[in-house]
Amino acid sequence: MIKILPSKGIKKATGIDFDLLGSILTTMIQAGHRKPIDMTVHMYKSRQAGVSYVETYDSDWFTICLDQTSKQTRKFIFGSILHEIRHCCQLKLWNYWPCTYKFKTYEEYFNSKEERDARKAEKLTRQLIKLYDMHINMKKQYSKVGLTRLG
């Protein structure tokens, strides 16, 4: 299970239900790789303007810092989260963690194997948003129809 623990600032800035998002991401990744995945991801606002990044201290605890200076569209936010979660999966599933200090230029970093792989995950942004919205609407319908109590 992917547990996403956002800061108060991230919760307020995004308005995302991170428990639901973690559940959807867990289902998606476990279905794709056919193995259980357990990780805890802390999420904060990035202190570096224009940069989102992920840090790790072991293979189960990650810290994602999301860029808050760019235009904050849903597609940008969900895409950034997918991109950084993919970096977490690179360590968790394949024991591969990039050494960003070895790149001499931004172009080398941009064209590296791990960055290209993480950008591929961003292609699922639209589907992730649709799944997320369907779950939110289903929760509202469930309560509206009166299935939260007997009778």
C-alpha positions as CSV (number, residue, x, y, z in Angstrom):
1,M,0.0,0.0,0.0
2,I,1.2,3.4,-0.9
3,K,0.6,5.8,2.0
4,I,0.8,9.5,1.0
5,L,1.2,11.8,4.0
6,P,0.8,15.4,2.7
7,S,1.7,18.5,4.7
8,K,-1.1,20.9,5.6
9,G,0.2,23.3,2.9
10,I,0.0,20.6,0.2
11,K,-3.5,19.6,1.3
12,K,-4.7,23.2,1.2
13,A,-3.0,24.0,-2.1
14,T,-4.2,20.9,-4.0
15,G,-7.5,19.9,-2.4
16,I,-6.7,16.2,-3.2
17,D,-7.9,13.3,-1.1
18,F,-4.5,11.6,-0.7
19,D,-5.8,8.4,1.0
20,L,-7.9,7.8,-2.2
21,L,-5.0,8.8,-4.5
22,G,-2.7,6.4,-2.6
23,S,-5.2,3.6,-3.0
24,I,-5.6,4.2,-6.7
25,L,-1.8,4.3,-7.3
26,T,-1.3,1.1,-5.3
27,T,-3.9,-0.7,-7.3
28,M,-2.4,0.6,-10.6
29,I,1.2,-0.2,-9.7
30,Q,0.5,-3.6,-8.2
31,A,-1.6,-4.6,-11.3
32,G,1.2,-3.6,-13.6
33,H,4.0,-5.4,-11.7
34,R,2.1,-8.3,-10.1
35,K,3.8,-7.8,-6.8
36,P,2.8,-6.0,-3.6
37,I,4.3,-2.6,-3.0
38,D,4.5,-0.9,0.4
39,M,5.9,2.6,0.8
40,T,5.3,5.7,2.8
41,V,5.5,9.0,1.0
42,H,5.7,12.4,2.8
43,M,4.7,15.3,0.6
44,Y,5.8,18.9,1.1
45,K,6.0,22.1,-0.9
46,S,9.3,22.5,-2.7
47,R,11.6,25.2,-1.4
48,Q,13.4,25.4,-4.8
49,A,11.4,27.4,-7.3
50,G,10.3,25.5,-10.4
51,V,11.6,22.1,-9.2
52,S,9.8,19.0,-7.9
53,Y,12.0,16.2,-6.5
54,V,12.0,13.1,-4.4
55,E,14.5,12.1,-1.6
56,T,14.8,8.8,0.2
57,Y,16.5,7.6,3.3
58,D,15.6,3.9,2.8
59,S,13.5,1.9,0.3
60,D,10.3,2.4,2.3
61,W,10.2,6.1,3.2
62,F,10.3,8.8,0.6
63,T,9.9,12.6,0.7
64,I,8.4,14.3,-2.3
65,C,8.7,18.1,-2.6
66,L,6.2,19.5,-5.2
67,D,6.8,22.6,-7.2
68,Q,4.4,25.3,-6.1
69,T,5.5,28.2,-8.4
70,S,4.3,26.8,-11.7
71,K,0.7,27.1,-12.9
72,Q,-1.1,24.7,-10.6
73,T,-3.5,22.8,-12.9
74,R,-4.8,19.4,-11.9
75,K,-2.9,17.9,-14.8
76,F,0.3,19.4,-13.6
77,I,-0.2,18.3,-10.0
78,F,-1.2,14.7,-10.8
79,G,1.5,14.5,-13.4
80,S,4.2,15.6,-11.0
81,I,3.0,13.1,-8.4
82,L,3.1,10.3,-10.9
83,H,6.6,11.3,-12.1
84,E,8.0,11.3,-8.5
85,I,6.2,8.1,-7.5
86,R,7.7,6.5,-10.5
87,H,11.2,7.4,-9.1
88,C,10.2,5.8,-5.8
89,C,9.2,2.6,-7.7
90,Q,12.5,2.6,-9.5
91,L,14.1,2.1,-6.1
92,K,11.4,-0.1,-4.6
93,L,11.0,-2.5,-7.5
94,W,14.4,-2.5,-9.2
95,N,16.7,-1.2,-6.5
96,Y,17.8,1.6,-8.8
97,W,18.3,5.1,-7.5
98,P,19.7,7.8,-9.8
99,C,22.9,9.6,-8.8
100,T,22.0,13.1,-10.1
101,Y,25.4,14.5,-9.2
102,K,27.0,12.5,-12.0
103,F,25.3,14.6,-14.7
104,K,27.3,17.5,-16.0
105,T,24.5,19.2,-17.9
106,Y,20.7,19.4,-17.7
107,E,20.5,17.7,-21.1
108,E,22.4,14.7,-19.8
109,Y,20.0,14.5,-16.8
110,F,16.9,15.0,-19.1
111,N,18.0,12.2,-21.4
112,S,19.0,9.7,-18.7
113,K,17.4,6.3,-18.4
114,E,15.6,7.1,-15.1
115,E,14.2,10.4,-16.2
116,R,12.9,9.1,-19.5
117,D,11.2,6.2,-17.5
118,A,9.6,8.7,-15.0
119,R,8.3,10.9,-17.9
120,K,6.6,7.8,-19.4
121,A,4.6,7.5,-16.2
122,E,3.2,11.0,-16.8
123,K,1.4,9.7,-19.8
124,L,-1.1,8.1,-17.4
125,T,-2.1,11.5,-15.9
126,R,-5.4,11.8,-17.7
127,Q,-6.5,8.3,-16.8
128,L,-5.5,8.8,-13.2
129,I,-7.5,12.0,-13.0
130,K,-10.5,10.2,-14.5
131,L,-10.2,7.4,-12.0
132,Y,-9.9,9.8,-9.1
133,D,-12.9,11.8,-10.2
134,M,-15.0,8.7,-10.7
135,H,-14.2,7.5,-7.1
136,I,-15.1,11.0,-5.7
137,N,-18.4,11.0,-7.6
138,M,-19.1,7.4,-6.5
139,K,-18.6,8.4,-2.8
140,K,-21.1,11.3,-3.3
141,Q,-23.6,9.0,-5.0
142,Y,-23.2,6.4,-2.3
143,S,-24.2,8.9,0.4
144,K,-26.9,10.5,-1.8
145,V,-28.6,7.2,-2.5
146,G,-28.6,6.5,1.3
147,L,-26.3,3.4,1.4
148,T,-24.4,4.7,4.3
149,R,-27.0,3.3,6.7
150,L,-29.5,0.5,6.9
151,G,-33.0,1.2,5.6
